[in-house]
Amino acid sequence: MLTARDQYSIRSFDRRSVKTVAFDTAINIYRETVGGRAKTDASQIVYWAERSTAEFSKNGSQVHVLGFMREKTVIGFALCFYMPDQRVFLVDHLAIAPAARSMTAFERFCDLVARYAKDEHLDVDYFATEVSVDLSDADPILNADTLTRLLQIKGLRLVDCRYMTPSPERKAPYLAVKARLLLYTATETRIAATRLLSIVSCLHDEVYKNWYKPFADDYEAYCLHLQAIRTFVQRDVGNKEYVAMNGHPPLHSDANIIDAPPRAIVILFYIGIAGLFSIAIAYIISLLNIGFSSAVAGAVTLSIFIVAILAVWSDRAGQLVRYAVDALFSAFGKRK
């Protein structure tokens, strides 16, 4: 038996590799696949990839620009930040080329990002990500609900509070974007409100302020914009001591699973129904003094129409009809 196994890996880009073809490919994947009002300007990613940690933050916060590799080909991009003050690793953007997308690729990418943080010896309490609700509904993968579900499947939990992500614009007015905050922790289903607000403040002070300081036309106005978002989240949390973090919900809580009967039984059932209709209709037609062949042909035709009408009228009957037809094709060595 032949088997195939793809080899996935992560590549980190810095000032020495920013001029490579691999980096250009990763940035192009980001440009072409990430949308929405919360999208970071790709030129800003290049700007910070060319600079050191000391230039980005005085408190040791780090920028990590990553490429996702299959064999030796770049098929994805991720922009990540590590904040040692709160021990939070933020995955700000994650993109996979459309032709390379699969559940396996997504899972490997998430696993490798987590492994990367471990290999870099980063002390992480929470992996975090923000999902903009402004993502396009036309893309089945970049749809906010789909992406949230995929992240929940990988173990991240949706923080149960109203949340906004800062504007990526260079110029005022800076308009916040409705978003969802997800955190990964293996042991908690809730987070202390004070801890949550500290994480949000850390994201603003150690990521957004540092990132946009060289680009914002009115930096003071941008800082006030961040303060307004923190106030918004704080008001929503209110006097709660803890905030719930929701894991992966069932796909369909009201799903009704019905086992299909064996194909042979389904085929015999429809043959029996058609036979009974044929006999009844043939008997009725025979009373009209029509020839035997005509009576049989008319009976078979009418019985087929009756079965077809039943299939259209009932979804369940229609499923069984398709099931039976597929079984007949299989029985004769053909696939529909």
C-alpha angles and dihedrals in degrees: 000000000000119000134183129203126186119217113223126191143164125239123196118215124210139157091295096053101034091098094055128110090240091059092048090051092050092049091048090053088053093048094048101043109032116080141161135082092287094063114129117229108258091222089062090055089053090048094056094039087062093053136072130249090252090059092050101047139007090204097059099260111154139213118216119190109192137189122207112221133199107194100318098330125099108232102160149028136213133183113202139175132200120206111191093189092069096016091237125151110201121201099201100174131013122179136172124192110256094239091054098046119124137132088256092054092047092049093047091048092052092045092049093049089054091046090049091057089050093048089051088056093239115165101227127184096168136022107207139188137174119220114201113221086210091078117124117270089205092074112071091206102040091045106121094232093049094047091048090051092049091051091048089052087056090055104266116135127219112236108232099231139090109268140185131195119215124259117265092208122120095214134055140283089070109201120197119228122227108246148154126246117216126188130190120219126148097212110033134078093178138033130214110256091231091052091049092051090048090054092049091049090048092052090053098043099039102032115021099034093046094043099048100036093093092045111036113100091209107029094178091054089049091053089051088051089056091047090053090054092050090050090050092053092043092053091050092051089048116167095340116137092203135021120213121240112207122214131202110318123209114277093234116008091189096046115144110203115203121184113229114233119245113288094241091057092049092051093048090047093056093042088053093048092047091047093052092048091047093052093047094046093043090054091051092047091048089061088064091063093244121152119274095245092050091048093052093045092048092047094051092046094050092045090054090051091050093051090048091051091050090051092052093046095050124045091202092051090047091054091051091049091053089045091053094046091050089049091053091051090049092049091057092047096258133113122217 
